């Protein structure tokens, strides 16, 4: 700064410190102001006590030189005096405004490399909080580490804010960093409170580490604090989501023993847990207990029950419950309607679902993102991808931008439709719109790879995803385990199963079913039963698939008595057998010549008005025919026809064989003519299949441009040159070149792998 500028600085400083209207007094000097001069004024010790003047000067500076809004040094010259006068809210507001347009993290670098500001505790603390609020908790962690190195004790609010930001950030590494902040802050002399522990417990639950979560309840005593309803409700909620109701009940008992009274949220969590596994009677009992304790069900309680009923296809009962809500003066919300709409769509009653959507509009209830996502999901499920895309466009036009759920649904829909090109484009668009790919996106790609029998690539993706901070869950592992079993690589499936449990990733009932089913297919029944017992011991509740798998393997091995014994034992333990259970047992009994036992089971089942299907009748008809009991078989054919369940060509085959064996050729000829009618249909079906194959062959004719682009993209992806691969993809897309299916899979993997590791991001 030259002498003239120095003199001008003194003059301006004097004006600002003595004038009643300091900023107005600067008007004659406006043309002489420069960014350097303004920076010096803001840094002047003479003005450090005049926070309002400094703020006005800052505002004037930005109006004269807008480029200063992106200068970290300019902002940092203002913050210290504001903080010294406890203008924390104002300082944070300025910080957040700057961080919203600082993608290169220039402010972070300026702070950590500044000789004095990097040692300012107030600035470091408020910066930690601001980075967390800006969605960059890892930079907040680096600033906290600076405090730790300086041995400066942060305040509890800063610690809690940072731990909360890290725990809720979608990354496994973040939760570990959150725990590190907790232990480091204790070493610096910070005394945690119940709220601190509640955040950590949430982190443990997100990881599926329930034992560690419960251990933190005991650790609270060391710091003179005690668990509250939030503590228990957090763990109860996650246990119920995982179907671990036994542990949930034990924890509820512990909660009561500690003198805590369950609140409405506690009861609602239990209602949700029971509904999730289909124990609706038990869910109703919880509501009775609520009323006994003068806790009245709210809309959330009813919504959970409605969701449970819809999950079992009991839509009429769900609608009655909605009417009960209205009669009880409980206001219906958009969740109530969304649940019913989703139920209608799930059970193939789309017309009623759309009528309910119209009813929502007529009642002035706005369709929210969830409503639209339900509609998108239905279109995808029906394979109507054009309509799904149209719905997304309608969302955007109505001011509802698609979220991660929308894009994940579309990605999944396109993958299932075999249109991997569009699936990849959705992933790319998702990233361009600033929506981070999450575990659901990852699991969709893993599933696609496994469906395409690319288990090696799926395995590599799982390994690399973990390093890139994706939160791997039981679905991630379960998908690859199922892929290995499907590909005949049982050893690798079981090795991954062991690894999953070592990492304390709690298997879901679906993952257990995959492993039990895989072991049964390999003939390792004892090992399957061991895993079944382990499942029961873990507190999970087996479902129909679990039971039916065990029953089926016993029948397959000819151990029908064991199958029946297992079935009866499970019924005593609240298992509700379905039509598949019945068919498996009937087939097993008939195969082993136990026709009378099969008839007894069949009659009991039909008398109890339980669901049966064409397979049930065909199994019994086949069994009766083998024993030569044709009249009884004919009776079942008539009954089958009355119920509109057949007969079909399986029925005719069974009876034709029996008539021929009995020498009743006239009747056999009559049945033969009926079989020809069915056969004609089969011949027509075969012709269509042949036509489809020919069409498919025409479609798959080699395209030189497609092959060349595909090879180049795959080669670049193998070299981790994803940006170059993307450029070629975009160029080929503009030319209308369709890439090979495998190329899209490689590109999709590349998008997942392109996510940098957290350590690199921080650096």
C-alpha positions in Angstrom: 0.0 0.0 0.0 1.5 3.4 -1.0 1.5 6.6 1.0 -1.6 8.0 -0.6 -3.6 4.8 0.1 -2.2 4.8 3.7 -3.4 8.4 4.2 -6.8 7.5 2.7 -7.1 4.5 5.0 -6.6 6.7 8.0 -9.1 9.2 6.8 -11.7 6.6 6.1 -11.1 4.8 9.4 -11.6 8.1 11.3 -14.9 8.8 9.4 -16.2 5.3 10.2 -15.3 5.5 13.9 -16.6 9.1 14.5 -19.5 9.6 12.1 -23.1 9.0 13.2 -23.9 7.7 9.7 -20.5 6.1 8.8 -21.5 4.4 5.5 -23.3 7.5 4.2 -20.2 9.5 5.0 -18.1 7.4 2.7 -20.2 8.4 -0.4 -17.7 11.1 -1.5 -14.9 8.5 -1.4 -16.7 5.7 -3.2 -14.8 6.1 -6.5 -11.5 5.8 -4.5 -12.4 2.5 -2.8 -10.6 -0.6 -4.0 -10.9 -4.3 -2.8 -7.5 -4.0 -1.0 -8.5 -0.8 0.8 -11.9 -2.3 1.8 -10.1 -5.4 3.1 -7.8 -3.3 5.2 -10.7 -1.3 6.6 -12.5 -4.5 7.7 -9.3 -5.8 9.3 -8.7 -2.5 11.1 -8.4 -2.9 15.0 -10.0 0.5 15.4 -13.3 -0.9 13.9 -13.2 -4.3 15.6 -15.6 -3.2 18.3 -18.2 -1.7 15.8 -19.9 -4.8 14.5 -22.8 -3.0 12.9 -20.4 -0.7 11.0 -18.4 -3.6 9.8 -21.5 -5.4 8.5 -22.6 -2.3 6.7 -19.1 -1.9 5.2 -19.2 -5.6 4.2 -22.5 -5.1 2.4 -21.2 -2.0 0.6 -18.1 -3.8 -0.5 -20.1 -6.6 -2.1 -22.3 -4.1 -3.9 -19.2 -2.3 -5.3 -17.2 -5.4 -6.1 -19.4 -8.6 -6.4 -16.3 -10.7 -6.9 -15.4 -10.3 -3.2 -18.4 -12.6 -2.4 -16.1 -15.5 -3.5 -13.0 -14.3 -1.6 -12.4 -16.3 1.6 -9.9 -13.8 2.9 -12.4 -11.0 2.7 -15.0 -13.0 4.7 -12.3 -14.1 7.2 -11.3 -10.5 7.9 -14.9 -9.9 9.1 -15.6 -13.0 11.2 -13.1 -12.6 14.1 -14.4 -9.2 15.3 -18.0 -10.5 14.9 -17.2 -13.6 17.0 -15.3 -11.6 19.6 -18.6 -9.7 20.2 -20.6 -12.9 20.4 -22.4 -12.4 17.0 -22.6 -16.1 16.5 -25.9 -16.3 14.7 -24.8 -13.6 12.2 -21.4 -15.1 11.7 -22.9 -18.5 11.0 -25.3 -17.0 8.5 -22.4 -15.4 6.6 -20.5 -18.6 6.6 -23.4 -20.7 5.3 -24.0 -18.2 2.5 -20.4 -18.4 1.5 -20.2 -22.2 1.7 -23.3 -22.6 -0.5 -21.1 -21.3 -3.5 -17.7 -22.7 -2.5 -17.4 -26.1 -4.3 -13.6 -26.0 -4.2 -13.5 -25.6 -0.4 -11.4 -22.4 -0.6 -12.6 -21.2 2.8 -11.6 -24.5 4.4 -8.1 -24.3 2.9 -7.7 -20.6 4.0 -8.6 -21.4 7.6 -6.3 -24.4 8.1 -3.3 -22.6 6.5 -3.8 -19.2 8.2 -1.2 -18.7 10.9 -3.6 -17.1 13.5 -7.1 -18.0 12.4 -6.3 -21.8 12.4 -5.8 -21.3 16.2 -9.0 -19.4 16.8 -11.3 -21.7 18.9 -14.5 -19.6 18.2 -13.9 -19.6 14.5 -13.1 -23.3 14.3 -16.2 -24.2 16.3 -18.6 -22.2 14.3 -17.0 -23.4 11.1 -17.4 -27.0 12.2 -21.1 -26.4 12.7 -21.5 -24.6 9.4 -19.8 -27.3 7.4 -22.1 -29.9 9.0 -25.1 -27.8 8.1 -23.8 -27.5 4.6 -23.7 -31.2 4.2 -19.9 -31.5 4.5 -19.4 -33.0 7.9 -16.0 -34.5 6.9 -14.5 -31.0 6.6 -16.0 -30.3 10.0 -14.2 -33.3 11.3 -10.9 -32.0 9.9 -11.4 -28.7 11.7 -12.3 -30.6 14.9 -9.0 -32.5 14.5 -7.3 -29.2 14.4 -8.9 -28.3 17.7 -7.7 -31.6 19.1 -4.1 -31.1 18.0 -4.2 -27.6 19.6 -5.6 -29.3 22.8 -8.5 -26.8 22.8 -11.6 -28.2 24.5 -14.7 -27.7 22.2 -18.1 -27.0 23.6 -20.6 -29.9 23.9 -22.9 -28.4 21.3 -20.1 -28.4 18.7 -19.4 -32.0 19.5 -23.0 -33.1 19.3 -23.6 -31.2 16.0 -20.5 -32.9 14.4 -21.3 -36.4 15.7 -24.9 -36.0 14.5 -23.8 -34.8 11.0 -21.4 -37.6 10.6 -23.8 -40.3 11.9 -26.5 -39.2 9.5 -24.2 -38.8 6.5 -24.8 -41.8 4.1 -21.4 -43.5 4.7 -20.0 -46.2 6.9 -16.8 -44.3 7.4 -18.8 -41.3 8.7 -20.3 -43.3 11.6 -16.8 -44.5 12.6 -15.6 -40.9 12.5 -18.6 -39.9 14.7 -17.5 -42.4 17.3 -13.9 -41.1 17.1 -15.2 -37.5 17.8 -17.0 -38.8 20.8 -13.9 -40.5 22.3 -11.6 -37.6 21.4 -13.9 -35.0 22.9 -14.0 -37.0 26.2 -10.1 -36.9 26.2 -10.3 -33.1 25.7 -12.5 -32.8 28.9 -16.0 -32.6 27.3 -18.7 -34.3 29.4 -21.3 -36.0 27.2 -25.0 -35.8 27.9 -27.9 -38.2 27.2 -28.4 -36.4 23.8 -24.8 -37.3 22.9 -25.3 -40.9 23.6 -28.6 -41.0 21.7 -26.8 -39.8 18.6 -24.2 -42.5 19.0 -26.9 -45.2 19.6 -28.6 -44.1 16.3 -25.2 -44.6 14.5 -24.8 -48.1 16.0 -28.4 -49.0 14.9 -27.7 -47.7 11.4 -24.7 -50.1 11.3 -26.9 -52.9 12.7 -24.7 -53.1 15.8 -27.4 -53.5 18.4 -25.2 -55.0 21.1 -23.0 -51.9 20.9 -26.0 -49.6 20.9 -27.3 -51.3 24.1 -23.7 -51.1 25.7 -23.9 -47.3 25.4 -26.9 -47.4 27.7 -24.7 -48.8 30.4 -21.8 -46.4 29.6 -24.1 -43.4 30.3 -23.7 -44.1 34.1 -20.0 -43.3 33.9 -20.9 -39.7 33.0 -23.9 -39.3 35.4 -26.5 -39.3 32.7 -29.4 -41.7 32.1 -31.3 -43.1 29.1 -34.6 -41.6 28.2 -37.5 -42.6 25.9 -35.6 -41.4 22.8 -32.7 -43.8 23.7 -35.0 -46.9 23.9 -37.3 -45.9 21.1 -34.4 -45.6 18.7 -33.2 -49.1 19.4 -36.7 -50.5 19.6 -37.5 -49.0 16.2 -34.5 -50.6 14.4 -35.1 -54.0 16.1 -38.7 -54.0 15.0 -37.6 -53.0 11.4 -35.3 -56.0 11.4 -38.1 -58.3 12.7 -36.2 -59.0 15.9 -39.3 -58.8 18.2 -38.0 -61.0 21.0 -35.1 -58.6 21.6 -37.5 -55.7 21.3 -39.7 -57.2 24.0 -36.7 -57.8 26.3 -35.6 -54.2 25.8 -39.1 -52.9 26.5 -39.0 -54.8 29.8 -35.6 -53.2 30.6 -37.0 -49.8 29.8 -39.8 -50.4 32.3 -37.4 -51.6 35.0 -35.5 -48.4 34.7 -38.6 -46.5 35.6 -39.4 -45.2 32.1 -43.0 -45.1 31.0 -43.6 -46.1 27.3 -45.0 -43.2 25.4 -47.1 -43.1 22.2 -44.0 -43.3 20.1 -42.9 -46.5 21.9 -46.3 -48.1 21.3 -46.4 -47.0 17.7 -43.0 -48.6 17.1 -44.3 -51.9 18.5 -47.5 -51.7 16.4 -45.3 -51.1 13.3 -43.0 -54.1 14.3 -45.9 -56.5 14.6 -47.5 -55.3 11.4 -44.2 -55.7 9.5 -44.2 -59.4 10.2 -47.9 -59.9 9.7 -48.9 -60.3 13.4 -51.9 -58.0 13.1 -53.8 -59.5 16.1 -50.8 -58.7 18.3 -50.6 -55.2 16.8 -54.3 -54.7 17.8 -53.5 -55.9 21.4 -50.8 -53.2 21.6 -53.5 -50.6 20.8 -55.6 -52.1 23.6 -52.7 -51.7 26.0 -52.3 -48.1 24.8 -55.9 -47.3 25.7 -55.5 -49.0 29.1 -52.6 -46.6 29.8 -54.6 -43.6 28.6 -52.5 -43.3 25.5 -54.7 -42.7 22.5 -53.8 -44.0 19.1 -53.0 -41.3 16.6 -53.0 -41.2 12.8 -49.5 -42.8 12.8 -50.9 -45.8 14.8 -53.8 -46.3 12.4 -51.6 -45.8 9.3 -49.3 -48.7 10.5 -52.3 -51.0 10.9 -53.7 -50.0 7.5 -50.2 -50.7 6.0 -50.2 -54.1 7.7 -53.6 -55.0 6.4 -52.7 -53.8 2.9 -49.5 -55.9 3.1 -51.6 -59.1 3.5 -54.1 -58.0 0.8 -56.9 -57.3 3.3 -57.8 -54.1 1.5 -61.5 -54.1 2.6 -60.5 -54.3 6.2 -58.0 -51.5 5.7 -60.7 -49.3 4.2 -63.0 -50.1 7.1 -60.2 -49.0 9.5 -59.9 -45.7 7.5 -63.7 -45.2 8.1 -63.1 -46.0 11.8 -60.5 -43.3 11.9 -62.9 -40.7 10.5 -65.6 -41.8 13.0 -63.1 -41.4 15.9 -62.3 -37.9 14.6 -58.7 -38.9 13.7 -57.8 -36.7 10.7 -56.7 -38.7 7.7 -53.4 -37.5 6.2 -51.6 -38.1 2.9 -49.8 -41.1 4.4 -53.2 -42.8 5.0 -54.1 -42.3 1.3 -50.7 -43.3 0.0 -50.8 -46.5 2.0 -54.2 -47.5 0.6 -53.2 -46.5 -3.0 -50.0 -48.6 -2.7 -52.1 -51.5 -1.3 -54.5 -51.4 -4.3 -51.6 -51.3 -6.8 -49.7 -54.1 -5.0 -52.7 -56.5 -5.2 -53.6 -55.8 -8.8 -56.5 -53.4 -8.1 -55.1 -50.4 -10.0 -58.5 -49.0 -11.1 -59.4 -48.5 -7.4 -56.0 -47.1 -6.7 -56.4 -44.4 -9.4 -59.9 -43.7 -8.1 -58.4 -43.1 -4.7 -55.8 -40.7 -6.2 -58.7 -38.8 -7.8 -60.4 -38.7 -4.4 -57.3 -37.2 -2.9 -57.4 -34.4 -5.5 -61.1 -33.7 -5.0 -60.5 -33.4 -1.2 -57.8 -30.8 -1.9 -55.1 -33.1 -0.6 -51.9 -32.5 -2.6 -50.1 -35.5 -4.1 -46.6 -35.5 -2.4 -43.4 -37.0 -3.6 -44.4 -40.4 -2.0 -47.7 -40.5 -3.9 -45.8 -39.8 -7.2 -43.2 -42.4 -6.4 -45.9 -45.0 -5.7 -47.3 -44.3 -9.2 -43.9 -44.4 -10.8 -43.3 -47.8 -9.0 -46.5 -49.2 -10.3 -45.8 -48.2 -13.9 -42.3 -49.7 -13.6 -43.8 -52.9 -12.1 -46.2 -53.2 -15.1 -43.3 -52.6 -17.5 -44.9 -49.3 -18.6 -41.6 -47.3 -18.6 -42.8 -44.6 -20.9 -45.7 -43.8 -18.5 -43.3 -43.9 -15.6 -41.1 -41.3 -17.3 -44.2 -39.2 -18.1 -45.2 -39.3 -14.4 -41.7 -38.0 -13.5 -42.1 -35.1 -16.0 -45.5 -34.3 -14.4 -43.8 -34.3 -11.0 -41.2 -31.7 -12.1 -43.9 -29.5 -13.8 -45.9 -29.5 -10.5 -42.8 -28.3 -8.6 -41.9 -31.7 -7.1 -38.4 -32.5 -8.2 -37.7 -36.3 -8.5 -35.7 -37.5 -5.5 -33.4 -40.5 -4.9 -36.4 -42.8 -4.5 -37.7 -41.8 -7.9 -34.5 -42.4 -9.7 -33.7 -45.6 -7.9 -37.2 -46.8 -8.8 -36.6 -45.9 -12.5 -33.1 -47.5 -12.5 -34.6 -50.7 -11.1 -37.5 -50.6 -13.6 -35.2 -50.2 -16.6 -32.9 -52.9 -15.3 -35.8 -55.4 -15.0 -37.0 -54.4 -18.4 -33.6 -55.2 -19.8 -33.1 -51.6 -20.9 -29.7 -51.0 -19.3 -29.0 -48.0 -21.5 -31.8 -46.1 -19.9 -30.9 -47.4 -16.5 -27.4 -46.0 -16.9 -28.7 -42.7 -18.2 -30.9 -42.4 -15.1 -27.8 -43.0 -12.9 -25.9 -40.3 -14.8 -28.8 -37.9 -14.6 -29.1 -38.6 -10.9 -25.5 -37.5 -10.4 -25.8 -34.5 -12.6 -28.8 -33.3 -10.4 -26.6 -33.5 -7.3 -28.3 -36.6 -5.9 -25.8 -39.0 -4.5 -26.1 -42.6 -5.3 -26.9 -44.5 -2.2 -27.0 -48.1 -1.0 -30.3 -48.7 -2.8 -28.7 -47.7 -6.1 -25.7 -49.9 -5.4 -27.9 -52.9 -4.5 -29.9 -52.4 -7.8 -26.7 -52.6 -9.8 -25.5 -55.6 -7.8 -28.8 -57.4 -8.4 -28.5 -56.6 -12.2 -25.0 -58.0 -12.3 -26.1 -61.2 -10.5 -29.1 -61.6 -12.8 -26.7 -61.4 -15.7 -24.5 -64.1 -14.1 -21.7 -61.5 -13.7 -21.0 -62.5 -10.1 -17.3 -61.8 -10.4 -18.0 -58.2 -11.3 -20.6 -58.0 -8.6 -18.1 -59.2 -6.0 -15.5 -56.6 -7.2 -18.2 -53.9 -7.0 -19.1 -54.9 -3.4 -15.4 -54.7 -2.4 -14.8 -51.3 -4.1 -18.1 -49.9 -2.8 -17.1 -50.5 0.8 -13.8 -48.5 0.2 -15.8 -45.7 -1.3 -17.9 -45.2 1.8 -21.1 -46.9 0.7 -23.1 -48.3 3.6 -23.2 -52.0 2.8 -26.2 -53.6 4.3 -27.7 -57.1 4.5 -29.3 -56.6 1.1 -25.9 -55.9 -0.5 -24.5 -59.1 0.9 -27.7 -61.1 0.5 -27.9 -60.2 -3.2 -24.4 -61.5 -3.9 -24.9 -64.6 -1.8 -28.0 -65.4 -3.8 -26.0 -64.7 -7.0 -23.3 -67.2 -5.9 -25.9 -69.9 -5.1 -27.7 -69.3 -8.5 -24.3 -69.6 -10.3 -23.5 -72.9 -8.5 -20.8 -71.3 -6.4 -22.0 -72.4 -3.0 -18.6 -72.3 -1.3 -18.2 -68.6 -2.2 -21.8 -67.9 -1.0 -21.1 -69.5 2.4 -17.8 -67.7 2.7 -19.5 -64.4 2.1 -22.2 -65.4 4.6 -19.5 -65.9 7.3 -17.8 -62.6 6.4 -21.1 -60.8 6.7 -21.7 -62.1 10.2 -18.1 -61.4 11.2 -18.6 -57.8 10.2 -21.7 -57.7 12.4 -24.0 -57.0 9.5 -27.3 -58.4 10.8 -28.9 -60.8 8.2 -32.5 -60.2 7.4 -35.1 -63.0 7.1 -34.6 -62.8 3.3 -30.9 -63.4 3.5 -31.5 -66.4 5.9 -34.0 -67.8 3.4 -31.5 -67.5 0.6 -28.8 -69.4 2.6 -31.3 -72.0 3.9 -32.7 -72.5 0.4 -29.2 -72.8 -1.1 -28.1 -75.4 1.5 -31.3 -77.4 0.9 -30.6 -77.5 -2.8 -27.1 -78.8 -2.1 -28.6 -81.5 0.1 -27.0 -80.1 3.3 -30.2 -80.3 5.3 -28.6 -80.5 8.7 -26.7 -77.3 8.0 -29.9 -75.7 6.8 -31.7 -76.7 10.0 -28.7 -75.3 12.0 -29.1 -71.9 10.3 -32.9 -72.1 10.9 -32.3 -72.6 14.6 -29.7 -69.7 14.5 -32.4 -67.6 12.9 -34.9 -68.4 15.7 -32.2 -67.7 18.3 -31.4 -64.3 16.8 -34.9 -63.1 17.5 -36.0 -63.0 13.9 -39.4 -64.3 13.0 -39.4 -66.9 10.1 -41.8 -66.3 7.3 -43.7 -68.7 4.9 -40.7 -69.0 2.6 -38.5 -70.2 5.5 -41.0 -72.9 6.7 -41.9 -74.0 3.2 -38.2 -74.5 2.3 -37.6 -76.8 5.2 -40.9 -78.7 4.6 -40.0 -79.1 0.9 -36.5 -80.4 1.5 -37.8 -83.1 4.0 -40.4 -84.2 1.4 -37.9 -84.2 -1.3 -35.6 -86.5 0.7 -38.6 -88.8 1.4 -38.8 -87.8 5.1 -42.4 -86.9 5.0 -43.1 -87.8 8.6 -40.3 -85.3 9.6 -41.9 -82.7 7.3 -45.3 -83.2 8.9 -43.8 -83.1 12.4 -41.9 -79.9 11.6 -45.1 -78.4 10.1 -47.1 -79.2 13.3 -44.5 -77.8 15.6 -44.3 -74.6 13.7 -48.1 -74.2 13.7 -47.9 -74.4 17.5 -45.4 -71.5 17.3 -47.9 -69.2 15.5 -46.9 -70.2 11.9 -49.7 -69.7 9.4 -49.3 -72.2 6.6 -50.3 -71.1 3.1 -51.4 -72.9 -0.1 -47.7 -73.6 -1.0 -47.2 -75.4 2.4 -50.3 -77.4 1.7 -49.2 -78.3 -1.8 -45.7 -79.3 -0.7 -47.1 -81.6 2.0 -49.8 -83.1 -0.3 -47.2 -83.9 -3.0 -44.8 -85.4 -0.4 -47.5 -87.6 1.1 -48.8 -88.8 -2.3 -45.3 -89.5 -3.6 -44.6 -91.8 -0.5 -48.0 -93.6 -1.0 -49.6 -92.0 2.0 -52.8 -91.1 0.2 -55.1 -91.4 3.2 -53.1 -88.9 5.1 -53.0 -86.6 2.1 -56.8 -86.8 1.8 -57.2 -86.1 5.5 -55.0 -83.0 5.1 -56.8 -81.9 2.0 -60.3 -82.3 3.6 -59.1 -80.4 6.8 -57.7 -77.6 4.7 -60.9 -77.2 2.6 -63.2 -77.4 5.6 -61.3 -74.5 7.2 -62.0 -72.5 4.0 -58.3 -72.0 3.4 -57.0 -71.0 -0.1 -56.3 -73.7 -2.6 -55.4 -73.6 -6.2 -55.2 -75.8 -9.4 -52.0 -77.4 -8.2 -53.7 -78.6 -5.0 -56.4 -80.4 -7.0 -54.0 -81.7 -9.6 -51.8 -83.2 -6.8 -54.8 -85.0 -5.3 -56.2 -86.1 -8.6 -52.8 -87.5 -9.6 -52.5 -89.3 -6.3 -56.0 -90.8 -6.6 -55.3 -91.9 -10.2 -52.1 -93.7 -9.2 -54.1 -95.7 -6.7 -56.8 -96.4 -9.3 -59.5 -94.5 -7.5 -60.9 -92.9 -10.6 -64.4 -92.1 -9.4 -62.9 -90.0 -6.5 -60.6 -88.3 -9.0 -63.6 -87.5 -11.3 -65.4 -86.0 -8.3 -62.4 -83.7 -7.7 -62.4 -82.7 -11.4 -66.0 -81.6 -11.1 -65.3 -79.7 -7.9 -62.3 -78.1 -9.5 -64.4 -76.9 -12.4 -67.0 -75.5 -10.1 -64.3 -73.4 -8.4 -62.9 -72.2 -11.8 -59.6 -73.8 -11.0 -59.3 -76.0 -14.0 -59.1 -78.7 -15.3 -55.9 -78.2 -17.4 -53.6 -80.5 -19.4 -52.0 -81.7 -16.2 -55.4 -82.9 -15.0 -56.1 -84.6 -18.3 -52.7 -86.3 -18.4 -53.2 -87.8 -15.0 -56.7 -89.1 -15.7 -55.8 -90.3 -19.2 -53.0 -92.4 -17.9 -55.2 -93.9 -15.2 -58.1 -94.7 -17.7 -55.6 -96.4 -20.1 -54.2 -98.5 -17.3 -57.7 -99.5 -16.3 -58.6 -100.5 -19.9 -61.4 -97.9 -20.1 -60.5 -96.9 -23.7 -63.8 -95.1 -24.7 -63.4 -92.7 -21.8 -59.7 -92.4 -22.6 -60.5 -91.4 -26.2 -62.9 -88.7 -24.9 -60.2 -87.3 -22.7 -57.8 -87.5 -25.5 -59.9 -85.2 -27.6 -59.9 -82.6 -24.8 -56.1 -82.9 -24.6 -55.8 -82.2 -28.3 -57.6 -78.9 -27.7 -55.0 -78.0 -25.0 -52.3 -79.3 -27.4 -53.4 -77.0 -30.2 -53.0 -74.1 -27.8 -49.5 -75.3 -26.9 -48.6 -75.6 -30.6 -49.7 -72.0 -31.1 -47.6 -70.9 -28.1 -44.6 -72.8 -29.5 -45.0 -71.0 -32.9 -45.0 -67.6 -31.1 -41.9 -68.6 -29.2 -40.1 -69.6 -32.4 -41.2 -66.3 -34.0 -39.8 -64.4 -30.9 -36.5 -66.2 -31.2 -36.2 -65.2 -34.9 -37.0 -61.6 -34.1 -34.5 -61.6 -31.3 -31.8 -63.0 -33.6 -32.5 -60.2 -36.2 -32.2 -57.6 -33.4 -28.9 -59.0 -32.3 -27.2 -58.7 -35.7 -23.8 -57.1 -35.3 -23.4 -53.4 -35.7 -19.8 -52.3 -36.4 -20.2 -48.8 -34.8 -21.8 -50.3 -31.7 -19.1 -52.9 -31.3 -16.3 -50.4 -31.8 -17.7 -47.9 -29.3 -18.6 -50.6 -26.8 -15.0 -52.0 -26.9 -13.5 -48.6 -26.5 -15.7 -47.7 -23.5 -15.1 -51.0 -21.8 -11.3 -50.6 -22.3 -11.4 -47.0 -20.8 -13.5 -48.2 -17.8 -11.0 -51.0 -17.2 -8.3 -48.3 -17.1 -10.5 -46.2 -14.7 -10.7 -43.5 -17.3 -14.4 -42.9 -16.6 -14.5 -39.3 -17.9 -13.1 -40.4 -21.2 -15.5 -43.3 -21.3 -18.4 -40.9 -20.6 -17.3 -38.6 -23.5 -17.4 -41.5 -26.0 -20.8 -42.6 -24.6 -22.2 -39.1 -25.0 -20.8 -38.9 -28.6 -22.3 -42.3 -29.5 -25.6 -41.4 -27.9 -25.8 -38.2 -30.1 -25.1 -40.3 -33.2 -27.9 -42.7 -32.2 -25.5 -45.7 -31.7 -26.9 -48.4 -29.4 -24.2 -49.9 -27.2 -23.9 -53.6 -26.2 -25.8 -54.6 -23.0 -22.5 -55.5 -21.3 -21.2 -51.9 -22.0 -24.0 -50.3 -20.1 -23.3 -52.6 -17.1 -19.6 -51.6 -17.1 -20.6 -47.9 -17.3 -23.0 -48.3 -14.4 -20.3 -50.0 -12.3 -18.0 -47.1 -13.3 -20.5 -44.5 -11.9 -20.5 -46.3 -8.6 -16.7 -46.6 -8.6 -16.3 -43.0 -9.5 -17.3 -42.0 -6.0 -14.0 -40.9 -4.4 -12.9 -42.3 -1.1 -13.7 -40.0 1.8 -10.1 -39.5 2.7 -9.3 -38.2 -0.8 -12.3 -35.9 -0.6 -11.1 -34.3 2.6 -7.6 -33.8 1.2 
